[in-house]
Structures are given as structure tokens and as C-alpha cells.
Amino acid sequence: MKRPVRFILVALLVLTTVTCASSASLTSRINSIVSRKSQKKVNFGIKIIDARTGKSVYSHNADKPLIPASNMKLVVSAAALKELGADYQFTTQIGLLGETLVIIGHGDPLLGDIQTLTKNNLSKDHVIKEIIQALKQKGVTRIKDIIVDSGFFEDNRIHPSWPRDQLNKEHACEVSGLNYNGNCIRITTTRRGGSVAVTTDPKTKYLNITNKVKIINKGSSAVGSYRDLKTPNKITVHGRCRKSAGFRLAIERPAAMFGFLLAEHLADAGIDVRGELLEKHVKTDKRIKIIKTFKTPMHEVLHRCNKDSMALAAESLLKTISAQNSKDNINGNWPHGLSIVAKYLNSLGVNSLDFTLDDARGLSRKNKLTAGAITKVLLDRYNSKDSDIFFDSLAIGGVDGTLRKHFGEKKYKGKVIGKTGFINGVKSLSGQAKTTNGVYLFSILTEHANASTTAAKNDIAKAIIDNK
């Protein structure tokens, strides 16, 4: 019996020696990356843990709160998945209240989302076509009023910490209890003879557009827009156009936009609409007869939130956990939702002094997280029953999402699975690295980042995979 015991002890000693040597090698390589001359002024917060044991294999300022940018979406989506469950579905109900058409939103960020529709082989106007078909099946030829109920979320659709000069950008779009087409419209400018035409997709008169685009005969087209902050959806399109150019424009009052757009299509389909477009809370009215329900599963929202870094998906997840934990399931809001996320972090042993939560998409510079806190979230999800659905929602290096153009080398392709983050001066990357030694969970946060910081954080992830 002594020989096998001695053999096991020797094997354990060898394994420990190899592990220590491996850890030392990894530490040396990452330290050299952090110490690069180009990264001299960059603040790094790094934590790497072994997913099997939860033990740290590398740490650098891991307890220092830093701005996470879109890595906030990791924490919010993890908390939402735990709170709502993998089987949760985001719904939008279409009903009739006499001759009034009622649309009741429940925070679905993917209603009419082009990428989701395309993935599911559905047309871009699928939602509106389905509503028209449901009405015609009921023999409806006339609609008096259209009511849009977005009361599932509060009517505060813009976060006070978002840069005011970015509110017309897709990444700063409004968040509503009733969303449609990512709460954006595509603007396209096209040269037609001696003038420039401005068109929208979807086509609608909801916007008041002033065209100040100039024709150029040389150079590249470049167009943009700015909004009149006093008049909703009064947009000036400006820039230069040689052939054609386009961009996504975030619109104001998205629930009203959907109702307005629907009214336009109903008229085209021969359904007479003569009343008003109203925004009010009516979902508790028992007289409403539901004729159509749209459902979006949790996994699709997680994919758009993390894999594609869709801002609206993150905010909808946050406000949904608030609404679902509120009286009457209404008025989902930022403070309440963030308090639920904070409790989730506390349950993982993260001290409240180590984080500040301000929004879900990570656009606010008031957000603060530590790399250590993020790895605790990743470890919690890794050991959960919903591990697959969570990690499947992350971008795959060299394959898809925001990591499609990174880690494309054969050695690394498909082995780094994570969430990127970027706002001015901030870059982040957190997720998992699949190695020959097993899975490692990591978080890399940086402030005062520069043009070469992306390469540095990518090299850190590669070092984990290279480590033997």
C-alpha cells in the first residue's frame, strides 16, 4: 500500500511544480504586456481565474474600480438571466378595445429588429404584416383610435448620464416599454441628378427632415444628422454626397413611432383609421380582446446584448427585472433595476465599495467595476444551470459578434469567448479562454486607453491560451 501512496504524493508534487511554473510564465508574459512603453499611461485592471477551481492565476489591480464600458452588459445580463430565468419570454400584445387598436409592450428590445428577423428568415415588415393579417381575420375594416401602452417601463427614456450630443446615435437610443426596429430609422442619401434625395427605412412621415446635404464630385460621401432638442423628431441631415450614403438614426418617442408607422400601413392595407394616436396605460382593462401576441425568447435578447453589444437589449433587460419586481408590473426604471443588480453582486461576495452602477449599456462614465467583480460574475454563471445559454451569448473570437475581426489566427480562433467594451479612453474585454489546460475566466479593464491598447488586451487573452 505504501508504493501507490508514494506515487500519488510524487505525482501531486510534480503537478504542483508544473502549475507554479506555468503560473510564473503567464505572470511574466502579462507583466511584460502591461509594461509596454505604449501602455505606460494606461491603467489596467486584470483578473484571471481557473474556472474549475475558482482560484486566481493572475491579478493586477483586480480590486481597483474602473469604467467598464460595455462590459456592464455582462453584469446586467447575468443578473437578468438569474432573476428572470432562461425560459423567460418578452411579449408584445395586440388587442381590440371596441374599435380601438391597442398595442401593449412588455419591454421587448427585438420587436421588429432587422438582425433578428433576418436570422429567423422573416421579412423586415413581418410584425406589421402579422398585425394587419390578424385584424383582417377578425373582419376589421375600421379603426377609431390607436393606443400604445409603454407603461411596463417608466417614461424616462433617456439616461441623464448619456452624452447629449450622441442622442441621435444608435448606441444612445431611447429605451421604452414598447420598442420597434431598435428604436432607430435608417437614413439614406442618394444623388439624383443635380440634387440629393433623403429617404427613410422604414418609410414614414413620423420624422420632420431638413435636407442640407451637399453634392460633391470628388472624395467620399459622409453624412450625419443633428436634432432640434426643442422639437421632437425634427432632424437636419447634413454632410456631403457623391453617390449614396446612410446611417442609423435614433428616434424620439419610439412607442409613438410604432403606432404612427402602423397607422400608415393600415391605411395602405385598406383599413380605415380615423381617430387619434394615444399613449397611455390600458393593459389592465379587462375588456381588451387580445388578437395577436409576439414572443421573443431570452436567449435571443442575450445574444443581441452580449454578442452584438446592442445597447437597447441591455437597458431592456435591466428595466424588465425592475418591472417584474414592481407592484402591478409597471414602471420598470434604472434605480430599481440597478439595486437588483447590486444585490446580485453582493450575493457573490462583491463589496458595495467596489462598484458603482449607473446604466446598463455602459455608456455612462459613472459606472465602475473591478476586474475581480466581473470574474466572480463569470464564475457564478459558469457554475450555474444556465451556463450554456449565458456563454453562448458572448462573441466568439474570429467567428462572430464584436470579436469577429479579432483572434482570427488558427491558434486562437474560437478559443476566446467574450464581451468587448469601448468608449472614449476606455477599452475592456472579459470572458473565457479555452486552453489545453482547461477553461480560464478573465477580465481586462483599461482606462486612459490608446490606439494600441486593443492589441495589448488581445495579447493578454492570447497569453492565457499559449500558457502551458
Summary of the structure (lengths in Angstrom):
residues: 468
radius of gyration: 25.2
end to end distance: 33.0
largest distance: 94.6
contacts: 1603
relative contact order: 0.19
helix: 36%
strand: 28%
